[in-house]
Amino acid sequence: MGKSLSGRAVIICAVVTGILAFVIGILIGRFAVCDESDGGTQAGPYDRITQDADPDVSDLLMERILAENIADNLRHLSAKPHIAGEQADFDLVTYLKDTLTGYGLDSVRVAPYHVLLSYPDGSDPNRAELLNGSNYDVIFDSRTAESNISNLEGVVRPFLAYSPATTVQGELVYVNYGRVEDYDYLEHNVNVNVTGKIVIARYGKIFRGSKVDIAARHGAKGIIIYSDPADYTDPDDDRVFPDTVWLPGTAAQRGSIYNGDGDPLTPGYPATSTAFRTSENETGIPLPSIPAHCIGYTAAEHFLRELTGPPAPDSWRGRIKNVTYNIGTLKAGLQVRLTTTTTNSIRKAENVIGVIKGSVEPDRYVLMGNHRDAWVYGSIDPSSATAVMMEVARVMAQLAKEGRWRPRRSIMFCSWGAEEYGLIGSNEWAEQYVKILGPRAVAYVNIDIAVQGNYSLRGSGTPLMYRPLFEAAKK
């Protein structure tokens, strides 16, 4: 994605920000309004609890949200790649802490955890290679078809987090989306067994970690996952990024393939610096057992066009040109070699928690959260949402400082660390404070992506959230 939003997108961001501010207003209870009268009886606790909302407050929230502030926030947040556990992400922690403190929030704290993260070897990148089987000469190397952003400072080369570091070599089989039903079709309809082979699957339908786990359970010794144009481009428009929003052939989707949430080595309890840690071989949810790598569809074409066997059914066919999506093995004399050099290490992940205290129920919390880390620049996911959350915090803190408004319940603005690896920052924080959050948290509003696509508002949640979201959208 690009490193900034268009002017129209920033305006949409401002609208979304206003809606989110109003949702928060509903969730914190009826707005508590400061008494501006010159005299008279001071409102008692019951009166304050049952006081009706002042519509002027919600109007003030909407009026004071500035699109240019959101744009400035976004430019800073997406200026550099900031994968979790690296200095660029820690710099954003400092930036957020200082900025929220400057807004005048009642408290801003950093919650650090020490968790298992995963990184590729920059000097020996992961790769999938097509080989001449007789002498193993390399015919094609997936690294030659990677996006040129891979050469920019701070950008990690394509990888799938927590893949074991190893090299496997052998036959290749196309398995569609890599679901259980896809393997069943291969075994029962075309008599193809993937045991001892490397499989290639396209992204979509199920979580990438599930694709890896299912492949391993069917005996595959490695998996390549690619993005097919059928799932990530417009069938009526050949243009791709940077000319439009669609995925170019050189783009590889990085991501985690761990099937759990939270730190793998501290299941069920927070990964503080002194916490007991299991070994990587004894995690509650096992780490991936076979190597896995991600490539773009330009690279995938070189592998898929060399497959033999019967043509795949229509539902299995993507839109890579010059590829018939055969579901047999490679042409005679060819093999695939998959090399992964990813290593795991304990790194620090930090959450930033800013609080505006409630005036009536300060021990009841409405949480607004969004992760901060990104595989690369993260302009849309997650920085567009962090930019919005910062502006909501600024406006609410400003009104509180002016004495115009203070929420009935406390509001927590949460910037989570290491989300891309498996919701790690938020899980560890919840595990640490579960006995407080259980009885006191009222609602959680998550804004992973603030703006994407057209002017339609899209939201989802538990049934209790339907009406607040609907009422906010009407504003």
MOLIN-V798743 format. One record per backbone hydrogen bond with DSSP energy under -0.5 kcal/mol. CO is the residue of the C=O (numbers start at 0). NH is the residue of the N-H. Records with the same first field share a line. If there is no record, write none. Layout:
CO: NH  NH
This chain:
5: 9
6: 10
7: 11
8: 12
9: 13
10: 14
11: 15
12: 16
13: 17
14: 18
15: 19
16: 20
17: 21
18: 22
19: 23
20: 24
21: 25
22: 26
23: 27
25: 28
27: 408
30: 32
31: 405
33: 35
43: 47
44: 48
45: 49
46: 50
52: 54
53: 56  57
54: 58
55: 59
56: 60
57: 61
58: 62
59: 63
60: 64
61: 64
64: 66
65: 68  69
66: 70
67: 71
68: 72
69: 73
70: 74
71: 75
72: 76
73: 77
75: 78
81: 373
82: 85
85: 88  89
86: 90
87: 91
88: 92
89: 93
90: 94
91: 95
92: 96
93: 97
94: 98
95: 99
96: 100
97: 101
98: 102
99: 103  104
100: 103
106: 354
108: 352
109: 111
110: 350
112: 114  348
114: 116  346
116: 344
118: 342
119: 121
120: 123
126: 338
127: 141
128: 130  336
129: 138  139
130: 132  334
131: 134  135
136: 131  138
139: 129
140: 143
141: 144
142: 145
146: 149
147: 150
148: 151
151: 154
153: 155
158: 160  254
159: 162
160: 256
163: 165
165: 339
167: 337
169: 335
170: 197
172: 199
174: 177
175: 201
178: 182
179: 183
180: 184
181: 185
182: 186
183: 187
184: 188  189
185: 189  191
190: 192
193: 196
196: 220  221
197: 172
198: 223
199: 174
200: 225
203: 205
205: 203
206: 209  210
207: 211
208: 212
209: 213
210: 214
211: 215
212: 216
213: 217
214: 219
215: 218
218: 195
220: 290
221: 198
222: 292
223: 200
224: 294
225: 202  227
227: 230  231
228: 232
231: 246
232: 234
233: 236
239: 242
245: 240
247: 250
248: 297  298
249: 146
251: 253
254: 160
262: 265
263: 283
264: 277
265: 268
269: 271
270: 113
271: 274
278: 281
283: 285
290: 222
292: 224
294: 226
295: 299
296: 300
297: 301
298: 301  302
299: 302  303
300: 304
302: 305
303: 306
305: 330
307: 327
309: 326
312: 315  316
313: 316
319: 322
323: 311
324: 311
328: 307
330: 333
332: 132
334: 130
335: 169
336: 128  338
337: 167
338: 126
339: 165
342: 118
344: 116  346
346: 114
348: 112
350: 110
351: 353  414
352: 108
353: 412
354: 105  106  356
355: 410
360: 363  409
363: 409
364: 366  441  442
365: 411
366: 444
367: 413
368: 446
369: 415
374: 155
375: 81
377: 382
378: 383
379: 381  383  384
381: 384  385
382: 386
383: 387
384: 388
385: 389
386: 390
387: 391
388: 392
389: 393
390: 394
391: 395
392: 396
393: 397
394: 398
395: 399
396: 400
397: 401
398: 402  403  404
399: 402
405: 31
406: 358
407: 359  360
409: 365
410: 355
411: 367  413
412: 353  414
413: 369  415
414: 351
415: 371  372
416: 424
417: 423
418: 421  422
419: 255
421: 261
422: 426
423: 427
424: 428
425: 429
426: 430
427: 431
428: 432
430: 433
432: 435  436
433: 437
435: 439
436: 440
439: 364
442: 366
443: 445
444: 368
447: 381
455: 457
461: 464
462: 465  466
464: 468
465: 469
466: 470
467: 471
468: 472
469: 473
470: 474
471: 474
